[in-house]
Amino acid sequence: MTSKELLYLEDALGHEKFFQTKCSEAMNALQDEQLRSCVQQMAQKHQQIYSSLYGML
């Protein structure tokens, strides 16, 4: 893997971690259970993506 590819993965991991954090913050602020469930699914998807990217290292 080239250094440029490693930098891309590092950047992508940071973005996915940021998305997870924002989803968690939104879940805590939401009162509507349907919206909360939707955001929880998004958080899980970002966790899966993070794990996949991390696995490439």
N, C-alpha and C positions, 0 to 999 in steps of 0.2 A: 504494500500500500504506500502510495506516495505521501509526502508531507502535506501536499495540498488536499488530498483526500482525507487525511487525518484531521486537518483543520476544519474541513467541511463537516465531518462527523462530530467534532467537538462543538461546533456551532449549532448543529441540528440537535444534539443532546441538550444543550442549554435552552433552546427554544421549546423543546418538549417538556422540560422540567418547569419552565415558566408557565406553559399552558396548563400543566397539572396544578400548579399553585393557584393560578387564576380561577380554575374550575372549582377548586376547594373553597376558595374565598366566596365565590358566587353561590355555591351550595349552602354555605352558612348563612348567607343573606336572603335566600329565597324562602318564601312561605308556601308557594304553590308546589304541591307534591309532584305534579306532572313535570313541571320545569326542573325541579330538583332532580328527578329521575333522569331526565334528558341530560342535564349537566353532569350527573354522575356517570352516565354512559360515555360522555365525551372524555371525562377524566380517565376512565378505564382504557379507552382507546389510545389516549396519549401515553398512558403507562405501557401499553403493549408496544407502541411505536418506539418508545424510549428503550425498552428491553431489547427489541430487535436491533436497534442501532448500536446499543452497548455490546450486543453479541457479536457484532462485526469487528469489534476491537479484539 
